[in-house]
């Protein structure tokens, strides 16, 4: 991306509030504002870099466009820093550090040390230990320069011991963060475990987390938050949804009791609500889902990108709810609204989250018998790089593409595609029972000109295999049993899903 294109992307990413603030910020500046003319051209989205350069050269023949570009970038970043300055504890602490340095350099020592004390209290209150360490070292640096005024040896040692204590606490919290991030990485990239072997691979993290909890001498709200998040994610990943839901709800209580956690780490809170909704769906407790969807809706995001991610999750869970209940028409309405509001802004949506909603869209259109549209959404996922998408989502899309091709009666294409999918899954060592069974069935069924005996055998086998809790997870997304039954009884997949849902409600 060129520097000019990057600047254009930055201008287009500004929210309405940020644009208003930037214009007010520029009004306070003096001198020739060539950079602001450049900003106005970039804001219009009508011109490319070459056209903008031509317009600027005609309007300001003596100006250097590259200088105006650099100055606009500096002014935008300065404005955004000012706009965000009081929204996060880190920003407030960084401002305090700058204020303290200015006061010391001006010789206003009482004000300086007063600010230092208040800033250190703020850092400890919100458990920003790395900022506390910066402030504490700054205090000792200034005391040393001033030859330790009003500070005896005991007071100095007390300050040093406090630094060591906080440093120790920060080290343990950093270890806890590391484990939590590794577990979350495995969950987001691999999805739920599919075998006992995969559970065993998680035990190293579980043991390390236990050691961190056991050896920690200082307990804090932050460490409790990390512990609950780690444990709830572990149980979510291993398919123990009741225990995962129980821990997520404990974490929710912690957030509600300490509101600064929500302001300080909104992404953790968003993933918390997302985890609760995932557990409720897996447990088929759909009646509870609207309440937590509303919890997502009530979050006040600190940035436009976070607001967009929340909107994405709102649509995702509403589409999923419509999908699970067999309300395919309602799901299509949600999809159309999503496309109008969010689809052109997917650059800030994580690739895996983007792929997941396209899988949900594909299944909605599958239920509506709009198979070409369903195939379009599946192909969208499969054309993305698999390294950014969880294996479960990617694998499901591969299998779903085969089933859609069955519905479209593209048997010639299926012959080659089946071999390709089987080869890829074997190479990745991800050919689990359901995928293997489905591929073998489709190969035999197509080769026999769709003989009913293969369909009946697959129906019996898939019912049996779905008793395995590791394989049963796939039913959350696509009901292989209902699809096979629909073929045998000449009903539609949608009719059987809706009938099953009515039985569960009754």
Secondary structure, DSSP 8 states (H G I E B T S, - for coil): --HHHHHHHHHHT--HHHHHHHHHHHHT--S--HHHHHHHHHHT----HHHHHHHHHHH-TTS-HHHHHHHHHHHHHHHHHHHHTTTSHHHHHHHHHHHHHHHHHTT-HHHHHHHHHHHHHHHHHTT-HHHHHHHHHHHHHHHHHTT-TT--HHHHHHHHHHHHHHHHHHHHHHHHHHHHHHHHHHHHHH-S--SHHHHHHHHHHHHHHHHHHHH-S---HHHHHHHHHHHHHHHHHTT-HHHHHHHHHHHHHHHHH-HHHHHH-HHHHHHHHHHHHHHHHHTT-HHHHHHHHHHHHT---SSHHHHHHHHHHHHHHHHHHHHHTT-HHHHHHHHHHHHHHTGGGGGGS-HHHHHHHHHHHHHHHHHTT-HHHHHHHHHHHHTS-GGGS-HHHHHHHHHHHHHHHHHTT-HHHHHHHHHHHHHHHHHTT---HHHHHHHHHHHHHHHTTS-HHHHHHHHHHHHHHTTSHHHHGGGGT--HHHHHHHHHHT--HHHHHHHHHHHHH-
